[in-house]
Amino acid sequence: MPDISTLLTICACSFLAGFIDSIVGGGGLVQTPALLINLPDYPLPTLLGTSKFPSLAGTLTGAVQYTRRVVVQWRLLWPMALAAFLASAAGSYTLTQVPNAFMKPLALLILICVFLYTLLNRNFGQEVARELTTAQLRARMLVLGSVLGFYDGFFGPGTGSFLVMGFVGWLGFDFLRASAHAKWVNVATNLASLLLFASSGNVLYGVALPMAMANLLGAVVGVRLALLQGNGFIRVFFLCIIAATILRFSYDVWHG
């Protein structure tokens, strides 16, 4: 177990991760490196499993907070969340069979396209952008949940941001509604991964529990700020997180 100063450092990073995740996703950019740097003697699966526990706590808290203020389309959302759960489990299993090194350059390219598209379209995500039939919306949500659920289980970083982008760009939601719905899908993918890691004993509960409390508090602060500031703030924050993710992936790809 880490000493108290190390644990406090990790919890501070977890608070920041919860804050970021609750608005547009991307908290893993802070939380996972914090574990890797501060607990270098533990195997990677154990650190990843430990990170899923606070991620689930913060994402669930954020989802509940959003639901109190934003109308959630439950009849359409729960099949998407179930598809994402099953796909995430399949992705995690696939990860044990084949390497995922090719995913980082591909994710980097997609993120650059997402950033440029959002930056150049100032009205993107500011209001409901398209009207789809219920059948079209259900079909698209199932596809989005399956694809990004598998991605989260197989690779992971940026899933929350990709979900928000998918809800805005493909389903026509505004940023606030997209964030609210994306949180519940992310709850499902985090739960699937956590169950897989926990079943193999890859969770440090002495670290994960205080991290979960910190992540939860960060999520509460983040959601309240997002609800107060609205779509314009979320759009700017989204661009900042995507830019940070691009820089992180660029560094990894270059040095890899």
Secondary structure, 3 states (H helix, E strand, C coil): CCCHHHHHHHHHHHHHHHHHHHHHCCCHHHHHHHHHHHCCCCCHHHHHHHHHHHHHHHHHHHHHHHHCCCCCCHHHHHHHHHHHHHHHHHHHHHHCCCCCCCHHHHHHHHHHHHHHHHHHCCCCCCCCCCCCCHHHHHHHHHHHHHHHHHHHHHCCCCHHHHHHHHHHHCCCCCHHHHHHHHHHHHHHHHHHHHHHHHHCCCCCHHHHHHHHHHHHHHHHHHHHHHHHHCHHHHHHHHHHHHHHHHHHHHHHHHHC
